Amino acid sequence: MNTFGISGGLLVLIIGIAVMDYGLDPNVPYAYHAFYLGLAGIVMGGVIIWASSRRSQNPLLTQPYQPVSTKSLSPVESIKYRKLYEESPVMQRTVNIDGIILECNQKYAKAFGYPKNEIIGKSIFDFIAEQSIKEMRNTFDSWKETGHAENREIWFKRRDGSTFPAILSANNMYDERGKLIGSNTAIRDISDVYEARRVLVEHEKQKIQLEELQKMNLLKEEFYLSLSQECKLPLEPIKRYCESLNDQVAGNLNKEQLQAVNEIYDNTN
């Protein structure tokens, strides 16, 4: 029975890795959902394998949800498959029910700009940006009450004071009695999504500005055309008078007078 449990756990683990790998490509359909579904499968497979290997030693672990021992919360024993935890493509952290960080992977430490030993033992709220403190407290309280915290958008704060947006989802940990004692939380940086939104908004602003400029240019052209027409009206009598002088009395005009009449006529065109 233990062998079947381990084999089943390995199968779930492998399927979870494949599904998460599929979800890493943002161009495929349902990539976002596939990513977190695969991540959940990986964690579930690991728990099944761990619980199956412990069952022969502790026959009390027969609950259907395969609870995790409180001993697994130590920094050394918290994640049996440390390589999977450390090499996860997203940030990972393990916290207890009080929100204290018990463990994190290198990707988490690098993202925040701290060595791991300066992260472990701190509150999760030490890494939350000011604008998301209230949202994070509500999320944390809700998780303790309901055991659910999925796809929550939170702004985090790095060591240098800069901030970035991310999506977090918690995978719960229980003791032998089924009591919630902590979580492994996956955090995915979505700065690229916000940058795409920013570029889209900027392009939209530029489009609006271009349309406004085109409207202004059209109004200027209409104004100049109207002004040109208005200016031509008082010049028409002068133009006809010049033509009349040329036709009727050109012979009576000297060279200088004829030149002056022609210049006036030319300026009316």
C-alpha positions as MATLAB code, in Angstrom:
seq = 'MNTFGISGGLLVLIIGIAVMDYGLDPNVPYAYHAFYLGLAGIVMGGVIIWASSRRSQNPLLTQPYQPVSTKSLSPVESIKYRKLYEESPVMQRTVNIDGIILECNQKYAKAFGYPKNEIIGKSIFDFIAEQSIKEMRNTFDSWKETGHAENREIWFKRRDGSTFPAILSANNMYDERGKLIGSNTAIRDISDVYEARRVLVEHEKQKIQLEELQKMNLLKEEFYLSLSQECKLPLEPIKRYCESLNDQVAGNLNKEQLQAVNEIYDNTN';
ca = [
       0.000    0.000    0.000;
       2.893    2.321    0.804;
       4.459    1.518   -2.575;
       1.217    2.372   -4.316;
       1.046    5.670   -2.397;
       4.597    6.600   -3.325;
       4.024    5.641   -6.970;
       0.812    7.626   -7.062;
       2.547   10.604   -5.485;
       5.334   10.445   -8.060;
       2.750   10.339  -10.848;
       0.941   13.395   -9.456;
       4.311   15.143   -9.045;
       5.357   14.456  -12.658;
       1.974   15.542  -14.027;
       2.153   18.702  -11.916;
       5.601   19.560  -13.317;
       4.368   19.030  -16.883;
       1.260   21.183  -16.344;
       3.280   23.972  -14.669;
       5.794   23.895  -17.528;
       2.894   24.321  -19.957;
       1.631   27.286  -17.942;
       5.011   29.058  -18.074;
       4.346   29.956  -21.712;
       2.123   33.093  -21.620;
       1.069   32.544  -25.241;
      -0.758   29.232  -24.690;
      -4.456   29.099  -23.702;
      -5.197   29.156  -19.948;
      -1.475   29.519  -19.139;
      -2.167   31.335  -15.875;
      -4.549   28.667  -14.541;
      -2.354   25.821  -15.761;
       0.661   27.254  -13.954;
      -0.994   27.310  -10.525;
      -2.771   23.987  -11.140;
       0.612   22.402  -11.907;
       2.159   24.016   -8.832;
      -0.620   22.598   -6.661;
      -0.030   19.174   -8.223;
       3.671   19.324   -7.397;
       3.003   20.175   -3.767;
       0.288   17.510   -3.505;
       2.535   14.854   -5.036;
       5.314   15.720   -2.607;
       2.939   15.508    0.360;
       1.568   12.129   -0.802;
       5.087   10.706   -1.168;
       6.170   12.077    2.206;
       3.048   10.863    3.998;
       3.274    7.392    2.400;
       6.873    7.016    3.511;
       5.885    8.013    7.082;
       2.764    5.849    7.300;
       4.616    2.672    8.258;
       6.316    4.575   11.090;
       3.193    6.370   12.301;
      -0.077    4.491   11.681;
      -2.072    7.449   13.052;
      -1.511    9.402    9.821;
      -4.588    8.058    8.072;
      -6.577   11.259    7.519;
      -7.682   11.687    3.873;
      -5.955   15.068    3.505;
      -2.506   13.599    4.361;
      -1.613   16.134    7.095;
       1.917   17.401    7.563;
       3.739   16.859   10.859;
       4.607   19.866   12.999;
       8.216   18.658   12.897;
       8.266   19.509    9.186;
       8.137   23.193   10.055;
      11.828   23.430   11.048;
      14.056   25.122    8.458;
      15.925   21.835    7.920;
      12.935   19.480    7.605;
      10.186   21.799    6.267;
      10.621   20.777    2.614;
      11.746   17.206    1.962;
      12.249   17.796   -1.710;
      14.416   20.897   -1.242;
      15.719   20.883   -4.807;
      12.192   21.257   -6.159;
      11.511   24.024   -3.646;
      14.769   25.863   -4.334;
      14.582   25.576   -8.134;
      10.939   26.600   -8.417;
      10.431   29.153  -11.237;
       8.497   31.363   -8.799;
       9.234   32.744   -5.339;
       8.424   30.340   -2.503;
       8.162   30.962    1.216;
       6.975   28.883    4.166;
       5.159   30.696    6.992;
       3.488   29.708   10.237;
       0.050   30.694   11.500;
       1.488   33.921   12.956;
       2.876   35.062    9.615;
       6.525   34.400   10.497;
       8.696   33.231    7.614;
      10.224   29.829    8.389;
      11.876   29.201    5.025;
      12.174   30.658    1.518;
      13.905   29.750   -1.720;
      16.791   31.607   -3.344;
      14.516   33.191   -5.947;
      12.541   34.826   -3.123;
      15.699   36.079   -1.391;
      17.141   37.434   -4.658;
      13.889   39.174   -5.606;
      13.834   41.085   -2.310;
      17.581   41.743   -2.158;
      18.252   40.003    1.169;
      20.343   36.994    2.168;
      18.087   34.176    3.362;
      19.278   34.438    6.978;
      17.901   38.008    7.119;
      14.498   36.878    5.833;
      13.863   33.807    7.967;
      12.261   34.763   11.264;
      10.763   38.014    9.993;
       7.075   38.796    9.550;
       5.583   38.597    6.069;
       4.392   42.169    6.576;
       7.994   43.405    6.629;
       8.065   42.792    2.879;
       4.732   44.366    1.939;
       4.529   47.770    0.226;
       2.622   50.469    2.088;
      -0.264   50.526   -0.410;
      -0.948   46.800    0.135;
      -0.609   46.512    3.921;
      -4.376   46.611    4.491;
      -5.081   44.180    1.646;
      -2.432   41.765    2.923;
      -3.806   41.841    6.472;
      -7.292   41.098    5.139;
      -5.895   38.263    3.007;
      -3.951   36.794    5.925;
      -6.914   36.969    8.321;
      -9.186   35.427    5.711;
      -6.683   32.606    5.122;
      -6.555   31.787    8.850;
     -10.346   31.670    9.003;
     -11.118   29.852    5.753;
      -7.851   28.173    4.763;
      -8.027   29.813    1.335;
      -5.755   32.426   -0.248;
      -5.493   32.180   -4.015;
      -4.548   34.608   -6.779;
      -4.327   37.622   -4.481;
      -2.632   40.647   -6.057;
      -0.240   42.298   -3.591;
       2.483   44.942   -3.908;
       5.765   43.904   -2.282;
       8.719   45.997   -1.078;
      12.383   45.224   -1.803;
      15.329   45.999    0.429;
      16.178   49.130   -1.606;
      12.643   50.481   -1.111;
      11.427   49.771   -4.641;
       8.127   47.929   -5.057;
       6.690   45.375   -7.454;
       3.282   43.698   -7.975;
       2.813   39.947   -7.596;
       0.166   37.244   -7.347;
       0.289   34.957   -4.299;
      -1.399   31.638   -3.584;
      -1.048   29.613   -0.376;
      -0.868   25.801   -0.087;
      -1.879   24.876    3.447;
       0.039   22.790    6.000;
      -1.701   20.861    8.813;
      -0.593   18.997   11.918;
      -1.506   15.373   12.797;
      -4.901   16.502   14.098;
      -5.784   18.370   10.914;
      -5.210   21.812   12.386;
      -3.964   24.564   10.052;
      -0.432   25.471   11.140;
       1.039   27.315    8.169;
       1.438   27.432    4.418;
       3.820   27.181    1.528;
       3.116   30.314   -0.491;
       3.931   30.717   -4.165;
       4.500   34.308   -5.312;
       4.648   35.267   -8.986;
       6.061   38.632  -10.053;
       3.697   40.322  -12.539;
       5.770   43.440  -13.203;
       5.759   42.546  -16.904;
       1.955   42.642  -16.884;
       1.953   46.099  -15.314;
       4.581   47.294  -17.800;
       2.399   46.065  -20.665;
      -0.553   47.918  -19.142;
       1.563   51.073  -18.778;
       2.675   50.908  -22.418;
      -0.917   50.320  -23.523;
      -2.158   53.305  -21.516;
       0.694   55.455  -22.848;
      -0.131   54.475  -26.418;
      -3.781   55.271  -25.788;
      -2.808   58.714  -24.455;
      -0.619   59.341  -27.497;
      -3.462   58.265  -29.769;
      -5.833   60.728  -28.081;
      -3.224   63.513  -28.311;
      -2.687   62.772  -32.019;
      -6.426   62.903  -32.659;
      -6.619   66.252  -30.842;
      -3.720   67.625  -32.924;
      -5.417   66.462  -36.111;
      -8.611   68.232  -35.036;
      -6.630   71.413  -34.314;
      -4.915   71.252  -37.695;
      -8.270   70.822  -39.408;
      -9.660   73.824  -37.545;
      -6.611   75.905  -38.531;
      -7.010   74.928  -42.174;
     -10.685   75.857  -42.084;
      -9.820   79.164  -40.413;
      -7.139   80.022  -42.979;
      -9.473   79.124  -45.838;
     -12.221   81.279  -44.382;
      -9.793   84.135  -43.779;
      -8.495   83.866  -47.315;
     -12.009   84.048  -48.705;
     -12.835   87.033  -46.532;
      -9.696   88.853  -47.593;
     -10.458   88.336  -51.267;
     -13.829   90.060  -51.081;
     -12.615   93.685  -50.672;
      -9.871   93.094  -53.255;
     -12.255   92.197  -56.073;
     -13.371   95.817  -56.731;
      -9.721   96.925  -56.809;
      -8.860   94.132  -59.218;
     -11.733   95.024  -61.563;
     -10.787   98.712  -61.412;
      -7.219   97.857  -62.402;
      -8.540   95.809  -65.320;
     -10.735   98.734  -66.314;
      -7.790  101.119  -66.262;
      -5.790   98.784  -68.445;
      -8.613   98.303  -70.920;
     -10.011  101.821  -71.224;
      -7.311  104.310  -70.511;
      -4.084  102.373  -70.916;
      -3.150  104.656  -73.743;
      -3.428  107.700  -71.463;
      -1.116  106.272  -68.789;
       2.618  106.798  -68.837;
       5.045  103.955  -68.216;
       5.350  104.528  -64.442;
       1.545  104.768  -63.998;
       0.948  101.608  -66.019;
       3.581   99.750  -63.975;
       1.926  100.869  -60.710;
      -1.506   99.689  -61.922;
      -0.081   96.274  -62.879;
       1.645   95.880  -59.495;
      -1.624   96.624  -57.703;
      -3.390   94.093  -59.899;
      -0.761   91.416  -59.253;
      -1.017   91.917  -55.483;
      -4.743   91.231  -55.525;
      -4.180   87.638  -56.758;
];
